[in-house]
């Protein structure tokens, strides 16, 4: 179990990855009604955001006293 902040970051990371998948796969793009160019732009932004969240999660785990207690 992690602290609330870590849980929030993890949820946001998951949401970003889901958005990436929604706009990366051609069959999903057609369902969303977006152009290939727009889909790629949205997918790239989602992947960048997910990457940032992953870094924040890592940093948080290292600096959060509550998370450190749980990992010891």
N, C-alpha and C positions, 0 to 999 in steps of 0.2 A: 504494500500500500504506500502511496506517495502523498505528499501534501497537496492542498487544493490548487496551488499555483502550478505545480507540475502536472496535475490532472488537467488543468485548463490548457496548458501548452500542448499536451498530448492530444486532447480533443481537437484543438485547432489544427494540429499537424495532420491528423486523420481526415479532417474536413478538406484541407488543402489537397491531400493525395486523392481523395474521392473526386474533387473537382478536376484535378489533372486527368484522371481516368475518364471522366465524362466528356472531356474535350479532346482527348488524344485518339480515341478509337473512332474510326470512320462511322460505324453504325450508330454510335452515340451522337456524333456531330449531326447526322441527318435528323435524328429525333429532336435535337435542340434547335435545328433550323439555322445554324450559323455557317458562315463561309469557312473554307479551309484556312484562310489567312487569319480570320478572327479567332477560330478555334485554336490555332497554334499560338496566337498571342495570349489567350486566356490560359492555355495549358502551361505555357512558359512562366507566366506570372504565378500560377498556382505552385509550380515546382520550385520557383525561387522562394516563395513564401514558406513552403514546406521545409526547404533546406535551412532557412533562417530559424524556423521553429525548432528544428532538430538541434541546431547549435545552441539555441536558448535553453532547450531541455538539458543538454549536456552541461552547460555552464551552471544551470540551476542545481542540478544534482550535486555538483562539486561544491557549491557554496551554501546550500540550504541546510541548516542544522537539523531540521526535521527529517529531510530525505537522507542525510548522512547517518542519522541514528538508525534508520530502517535498513540501510545497506551494510551496516557493520556486523 
